[in-house]
Structure formats: C-alpha cells, structure tokens
Amino acid sequence: MFETFDNARSRYASGGIVQRMPGELIDSIWMIIDVDLKGVFPLTNLLTFTVQNNQGRVTLLFSQSHSEVALGVDLPYLYDASLPKTVYAYDDGQRQTILLPSETR
C-alpha cells in the first residue's frame, strides 16, 4: 500500500493541462494538496478540482468521490473562461499527474 500524494514522488501535468492552464495554477494545485489537504483529509488516489469564477478571480474547489468533504481555495489569479472547468489530480503509486477529465479515457 502506498501513501497517496506523497510529494517525494514525481509530479507531472498532462499536455492538455499545460495547454489550457497557466503554470501558476498548476503549481497552486500541488501546493493545495501538500499544504491544505495532505494530513488533514484522507485522500483517495483521484482528486477533483473545479475551477470557478469568484468575482473575476480563480477559486479551486476540491472534492473527491465517496466523500462529503469539499474545500474552496481562493487564488489571486484572474479567471479566464478558457480555463478548464474541472481538472483531476491522479496518483498511481509511482507518479502523480494533473489532467483533464477527457484525458482519463
């Protein structure tokens, strides 16, 4: 059994994420996992982040299947309608990847 989202493992962003999301937001997802989620909530190997418009700024709303826990994190970055609405963070036990829902098939 492995510990999900151990920051000592390799971390990546998929091609779709790199094309549609600025590096600052990608880095923010990893920081939210490390600082706000890890050790606070039991995490599964698939986390969902919904990208929301909060008065022109980005809010990332964390959730995961089979859990009623949700956490919104307001970020100082400008919201852009071209941002993906939902992104996943997936940990396969060896590497961790942020990807679009369409990239999971």
N, C-alpha and C positions, 0 to 999 in steps of 0.2 A: 504494500500500500504506500502511496506517495502522498506527500502533503501538497495540496493544491496551491497554486500560485506562490511558490517559493521563489523569491526574487533572485536566487542564485542560479536559476536555470535560464537558458537562452530565451530571449523575447523578440518577437517579430511583429510586423504589421503586413497584412496582405497587400497585393498590388492594388486591389480595389480601394482599400482604405487609404493607401498612400496617395492615390489619385484624387480622392474626394475629401480628405480631412487634413488640415494643416498639422505639422509636426507637434506644435504646442498642445493641440487637443489629444493627439496620440499619447504624448508624454503625460498629460493630465490623467488619462485613464489608468496608466500604470501607477501613477502617484496615488490616485484614489484607492486602487487595490491595495497598495502597500501601506498607506497611512490610515485610511478611513475604514477599510473593510477587513483586511487580514488581522486575525486575532480578536476581532470584535464580533464578527458573524461567522458561523460555519459556512464555508464556501464550497459549492459544487465545482465541477470542472468546466462548467459553461455559465458565464455571467452575461447578463444583458444590460446594455446601456442605451437608454432612449435619449436622443438629442432633442432638446426642447428650446424654444424661443422664449426667453424670460425678459421682456421689455428691451429687446434688441441685443441681449447678451445670451451666452450659452449656459444652459443648465443641463447637466448629465444626471439622469435618473437611473440608479442601479436597481436591478431586480434579478431574481433567479427562480427557476421553476420549483414548484412544491414548497414555496416559502412566502409568507405574508410580509416579509421584511422588504422595505424599499427605502432608498436613501437618495435624496436630491442634493447635488453639489453645484452651487452657482460658481461660474468661472468668469474671469474678466474679459473673455474673448467675445468679439462681435459675432452675433448669429448671422448665418448666411443660409438662405433657403436651399442652396445646392448641397448642404451637408447631408449625409445620410441620416435618416430618421431613427434607425436602430443599428447598433453595432454589437458584436459579440466579442468576449474575451474567452479563449478556449485554452485549456491546459491538458495536454495529452500525456503528461508524466515526464516528458523529456524537454519539450519546448512549449512556449506559450505564444499565442497568436491573437492579434486583434483582427477581426474580419467582418465582412458584410454578411448578412443572412443569405444572400444569393450565392455566396462562396462556400457554403456548407454542403452543397449537394454534390 
